[in-house]
Amino acid sequence: MKRFIALLVFFLLFSPKVWAQCSSDVPSHSSTAYEASHVIKNGSGILCNLTANFHTAALRTILLIDASTVPSDGAILSCDSVPVGTACVRWCFEGLAQSSDPTENTQPISWGAAGLKFNAGIIVAASTSTSGCTTLTSDGNNDWFNWQAR
């Protein structure tokens, strides 16, 4: 038993990647053109970080949606209020890029070593809705996304 406990302690102390979903070996990806949304991953996964660049001066809300395809424009609920498997907003950045300069406005976010878990898929979508995190109104091709996901 002592040998088992010693091995377990050694394993836990010297294997940080067991606990960290997001580490330096997670590859970076980015949009290949300006777009309104992007399917980052189809199927369950972990989003480590995201940077959204807006090529517009208008307000934007960035929705991180737990789904396998981009949902249609309209009301979208928080993942806290729907059954697993229903397209829902996992995270939201509300009212970004309020600037008179229509050049790049950038919003980076990181979820640390644990990342942000998605069940059905990872979708990022830029919305022009003034209803914030509860409505998707797809932006035009004004946005560029960079991310790391596992």
Secondary structure, DSSP 8 states (H G I E B T S, - for coil): -HHHHHHHHHHHHH-GGGT-SS-TTS-EEE-SS-BSEEEEEESSEEEEEEEEEE-SSS-EEEEEEESSS---SEE--BGGGS-TTS-EEEEEEEEE---S--S-EEEEEE-TTT-EEESSEEEEEEE--TTGGGEE-B--S-EEEEEEE-
